[in-house]
Amino acid sequence: MRSHLCLLLLLLGLATSLSAATLEKFSGTVKVMRFFKSLELKKGMELKSKDMIITGAKGSVVIRLKDKSTLNLGAETRFKLSSLKGEGSSNRKVEMDLIEGAGLFNVTSIKEEESFFIRTPTAVAGVRGTRFGVRYVKEGRRFVSSIAVIKGRVAVRPVRRFQRKSANQPKKEIELTAMTQSSVEPGGSMSEPAPLSKEDALQLAGETGLIPTESEDSSSSEGGEAAPSEDSSAETEAAVEELFEGVEAELIEPTSSSGPQVILTPTTTTSSTSTESLQEINSTVQETRKLVEENTRRIPTPPAPPSQTEAQ
């Protein structure tokens, strides 16, 4: 009897560990595939490791993990919850694959012994607790990964497949800080961290369904498009505040990272004053160098010391 009870508790614990995420919200065309079978969608349904989420042209999804981390997936996205091992515990190892499309992730703090990775076919993003977006979309004739960090830090490295060890391109990793972005092309070519504008961050939030777009805010009717309701406007404002919550303070605080520090509302007075000061310092240095060179020429050369035979 006791053995059966232990087995039952073990199975319950296993089921709890597998149900590490829930489908909090969805709209438009959305599919959840499990072992090549499409599941019936329900708000609050449990998601498990290996589940694939597929959205259509106007689809969007919000997934919530046990630690209250949220994943917003936009339209025409294929996303796999590859591994949710230990999710909800102090030793979790989470791996997710963005096969195509765009996602915005708000991940709670990750402890030293934990790991949280989001992969695309060309890049790997290692998360330490942050708010960031990942795209893997077609640009021209090829797909390119782009990672944009709104708050926190993300370590990014390229994925190089079918490359020999003697390849000229060395492996490298960069760290993106708040309001910076980078892109990774096929073959491992990765751009240096660049500033992320507030407009680009808002566009990413619109693509992933966090902030309603104009087409979602208004509904068509015979008399034309209706204006957005007060409820939708308030919801949008709340989403924008949540998106940039704590970002400005993080940008102002000094960090040990070598990445560029970006202020959302920079002033031109400080930059012009700094430029004038640098010019004055540079001219002073040049004048000092000239004086030193002239004085050095005027100093006579000292006579050579006598040899040993002359001294005797």
C-alpha positions in Angstrom: 0.0 0.0 0.0 2.8 2.4 0.9 4.6 1.6 -2.4 1.5 2.4 -4.4 1.2 5.7 -2.5 4.8 6.6 -3.2 4.3 5.8 -6.9 1.2 8.0 -7.0 3.0 10.9 -5.4 5.9 10.4 -7.9 3.6 10.5 -10.9 1.8 13.6 -9.5 5.2 15.4 -9.1 6.2 14.4 -12.6 3.0 15.8 -14.0 3.5 19.0 -12.1 7.0 19.4 -13.5 5.9 18.8 -17.0 3.1 21.3 -16.8 5.5 24.2 -16.4 3.7 26.8 -18.5 0.2 27.9 -19.3 -1.5 29.5 -22.3 -2.7 32.7 -20.7 -4.1 34.5 -23.8 -4.4 34.0 -27.5 -6.1 35.6 -30.5 -6.4 35.0 -34.2 -5.2 31.8 -35.8 -3.2 29.8 -33.3 -2.2 26.1 -33.1 -0.5 24.1 -30.3 1.1 20.9 -31.6 2.1 18.1 -29.3 3.6 15.0 -30.8 2.3 16.1 -34.3 -1.2 16.4 -33.0 -3.1 19.7 -32.8 -4.6 20.4 -29.4 -7.9 22.1 -28.6 -7.1 25.6 -27.4 -8.4 26.7 -24.0 -7.4 29.7 -22.0 -5.2 28.5 -19.1 -4.4 25.2 -20.7 -1.2 23.6 -19.6 1.8 23.5 -22.0 4.7 21.1 -21.7 8.2 20.5 -23.0 8.4 19.8 -26.8 5.1 21.7 -27.5 5.1 23.7 -30.7 3.1 27.0 -30.9 2.2 28.2 -34.4 0.5 31.5 -35.1 -1.2 32.7 -38.3 -1.1 36.0 -40.1 -3.2 37.7 -37.4 -2.4 35.4 -34.5 -0.7 36.2 -31.1 -0.1 34.3 -27.9 0.8 35.0 -24.3 2.5 32.2 -22.4 3.1 32.4 -18.6 5.7 30.3 -16.8 5.6 29.2 -13.2 7.9 31.9 -12.1 5.6 34.5 -13.7 7.8 35.1 -16.7 5.8 35.9 -19.8 6.4 35.2 -23.5 4.5 37.2 -26.1 4.6 35.7 -29.6 3.5 37.6 -32.7 1.9 36.7 -36.0 3.4 34.1 -38.4 5.6 32.7 -35.7 6.8 29.1 -35.0 8.0 28.6 -31.5 9.0 25.5 -29.6 9.2 25.0 -25.8 12.1 22.6 -26.2 12.9 22.0 -22.6 11.2 23.3 -19.4 13.3 21.1 -17.1 13.0 22.2 -13.4 10.7 25.1 -14.3 9.2 26.4 -11.0 12.2 25.1 -9.0 15.6 26.6 -8.0 17.5 24.5 -10.5 15.7 25.1 -13.8 17.1 24.7 -17.2 14.9 26.3 -19.9 15.5 26.0 -23.6 13.3 27.5 -26.3 13.5 27.7 -30.1 12.2 30.6 -32.2 12.1 28.9 -35.6 10.5 31.8 -37.3 8.8 35.1 -36.4 9.0 37.4 -33.4 8.8 37.1 -29.6 9.0 39.5 -26.7 10.1 38.0 -23.4 9.9 39.3 -19.8 12.0 36.8 -17.8 12.3 37.0 -14.0 15.8 36.9 -12.4 17.9 33.9 -13.1 20.1 32.4 -10.4 23.7 31.4 -11.0 23.0 27.7 -11.1 20.1 28.2 -13.5 20.0 28.6 -17.3 17.6 30.2 -19.7 18.3 30.1 -23.4 16.4 31.2 -26.5 17.7 29.9 -29.8 17.2 30.8 -33.5 18.8 29.0 -36.4 21.6 31.6 -36.3 21.9 32.9 -32.7 21.7 31.9 -29.1 20.5 34.3 -26.4 21.5 33.6 -22.8 19.2 35.3 -20.4 20.0 36.5 -16.8 16.6 38.1 -16.1 15.5 40.7 -18.5 13.0 42.2 -20.9 14.0 41.7 -24.5 12.8 40.7 -28.0 14.0 38.2 -30.6 13.2 38.2 -34.3 14.0 35.6 -37.0 12.6 37.0 -40.2 13.5 37.1 -43.8 15.4 40.2 -44.9 15.9 40.1 -48.7 16.8 36.6 -49.7 17.9 35.2 -46.3 16.7 35.0 -42.7 18.4 37.2 -40.1 18.3 37.0 -36.3 17.9 40.2 -34.3 18.0 40.6 -30.5 16.8 43.8 -28.9 17.2 44.3 -25.1 14.9 46.8 -23.4 15.9 46.1 -19.8 18.5 43.9 -18.2 21.3 42.0 -20.0 21.5 39.2 -22.6 24.6 37.4 -23.8 24.4 36.7 -27.6 26.6 34.3 -29.6 26.2 33.1 -33.2 25.4 29.6 -34.2 27.8 28.2 -36.8 26.8 24.9 -38.4 28.9 22.7 -40.7 32.0 24.8 -40.2 35.5 23.5 -39.9 37.7 24.2 -36.9 40.1 26.1 -39.2 37.5 28.7 -40.1 38.8 32.2 -40.1 35.9 33.6 -38.1 36.6 33.1 -34.4 33.7 32.4 -32.1 32.7 35.4 -30.0 30.0 36.5 -27.6 28.7 39.9 -26.9 26.6 41.3 -24.1 23.7 43.5 -24.8 22.6 46.0 -22.1 19.4 48.1 -21.8 18.2 49.7 -25.0 20.8 48.1 -27.3 20.4 45.6 -30.1 22.4 43.4 -32.4 21.8 41.1 -35.5 23.3 37.8 -36.5 23.4 36.7 -40.1 23.8 33.2 -41.5 27.4 32.1 -41.2 27.9 33.7 -37.8 28.4 37.4 -38.8 27.3 39.4 -35.8 27.0 43.2 -35.5 28.3 45.2 -32.6 25.8 46.5 -30.0 23.9 49.5 -31.4 21.4 51.8 -29.7 17.8 50.7 -29.6 15.3 53.6 -30.1 12.1 53.8 -28.1 10.2 53.7 -31.4 11.8 50.4 -32.4 11.0 48.9 -29.0 7.3 50.0 -29.4 7.2 48.5 -32.9 8.5 45.2 -31.5 5.8 45.3 -28.8 3.2 45.8 -31.5 4.5 43.0 -33.6 4.3 40.5 -30.7 0.8 41.6 -29.5 1.9 43.3 -26.3 0.6 46.6 -27.5 -2.5 46.6 -29.7 -2.0 48.0 -33.2 -4.3 50.5 -34.9 -6.0 47.7 -36.8 -6.7 45.9 -33.5 -7.8 49.0 -31.7 -10.5 49.9 -34.3 -13.2 47.8 -35.7 -14.7 48.1 -39.2 -18.3 49.0 -39.8 -20.5 50.2 -42.6 -19.9 53.8 -41.6 -16.2 53.4 -41.5 -13.6 52.7 -38.8 -14.7 53.3 -35.2 -12.4 55.2 -32.9 -10.6 53.2 -30.2 -12.5 52.8 -26.9 -11.3 54.3 -23.6 -10.7 50.8 -22.3 -8.3 49.9 -25.1 -6.5 53.2 -24.8 -6.0 52.7 -21.1 -4.8 49.1 -21.8 -2.3 50.4 -24.3 -1.0 53.1 -21.9 -0.6 50.5 -19.2 1.3 48.1 -21.6 3.7 50.9 -22.6 4.4 51.8 -19.0 5.0 48.2 -18.2 7.4 47.8 -21.2 9.6 50.7 -20.1 9.3 50.3 -16.4 12.7 50.8 -14.7 14.5 51.3 -18.0 15.5 54.9 -17.6 16.9 54.3 -14.1 19.0 51.4 -15.4 20.4 53.5 -18.2 21.5 56.2 -15.8 23.1 53.9 -13.3 26.8 53.2 -14.0 27.6 49.7 -15.0 30.7 47.6 -15.5 29.7 46.6 -19.0 31.6 47.8 -22.0 28.4 48.1 -24.1 27.1 51.5 -25.1 25.0 53.4 -22.5 21.9 55.1 -24.1 19.7 57.7 -22.5 16.1 57.8 -23.8 16.0 61.7 -23.7 19.6 62.9 -24.4 20.4 66.6 -24.3 22.7 68.4 -26.8 24.1 70.9 -24.4 26.2 68.3 -22.6 27.6 66.9 -25.8 28.6 70.3 -27.3 30.2 71.4 -24.0 32.2 68.1 -23.9 33.4 68.6 -27.5 34.6 72.2 -26.8 36.4 71.0 -23.7 38.1 68.2 -25.6 39.2 70.6 -28.3 40.8 73.0 -25.7 42.6 70.1 -24.0 43.9 68.9 -27.3 45.3 72.3 -28.3 46.9 72.7 -24.9 48.6 69.3 -25.3 49.9 70.2 -28.8 51.4 73.5 -27.6 53.1 71.7 -24.7 54.6 69.2 -27.0 56.0 71.9 -29.2 57.6 73.7 -26.2 59.2 70.5 -25.0 60.6 69.7 -28.5 62.1 73.3 -28.8 63.7 73.2 -25.3 65.1 69.7 -26.0 66.9 71.0 -29.2 68.5 73.9 -27.2 70.1 71.7 -24.6 73.8 71.1 -25.5 74.9 67.5 -25.9 77.1 66.5 -22.9 80.7 65.5 -23.6 81.5 61.8 -23.8 83.2 60.3 -20.6 87.0 59.8 -20.8 88.2 56.3 -21.7 90.3 54.3 -19.2 93.7 55.0 -20.9 93.0 58.8 -20.9 92.0 58.6 -17.2 95.4 56.9 -16.4 
